[in-house]
Amino acid sequence: MNTPKNKLSPEQQEELLNVLETRFEKNMHRHKGIEWNKVLAKLQANPDKLGSLDEMERTEGEPDVVAYDTKTDEYIFFDCSPESPKGRRSICYDHEALEKRKEHKPADSALNMAEEMGIRILNEEQYKELQQLGKFDSKTSSWIETPSDIRKLGGALFSDFRYNTVFVYHNGAESYYAARGFRGSLRV
């Protein structure tokens, strides 16, 4: 996974940390038992991760802490915007799908963007975990990590939340829609 190319100035780092702290405090139900000062210490010890979080924020993903992995001693951030991040919509699934499109190519793909941002696209399990924390994608949908056997056949998976249910669907990997983007995760 790449580290984003953007290096944040001390002022930009401080501004981002303030945004993250405010979101953290407003949404305590997402991270019960997790203390901001410990998250902050991790972020300050890993400034390269701030570039990824800044990209998540810049593309309107509204990243927030959703878990702590005791085995790896890492905090896990997911995009928690109510709908699929606006700055990551109208994209196909991966680079191969982007290359196959001959006409009306989208600007990018979900996997390319995630790689450039230094994050991972949510898998089905993570997407369902996110939905336990609120209602997300009730008007949009998000590409999710697709198993290789499905991808080899030209398909890709996406999810949304309708009728109080999380749905997982399939589509051609080269397809793209104005209301479909992707959600990412980052471990710090």
Order of alpha helices (4+ residues) and beta strands (2+ residues): alpha-alpha-alpha-beta-beta-alpha-alpha-beta-alpha-beta-alpha-beta-beta-beta-beta
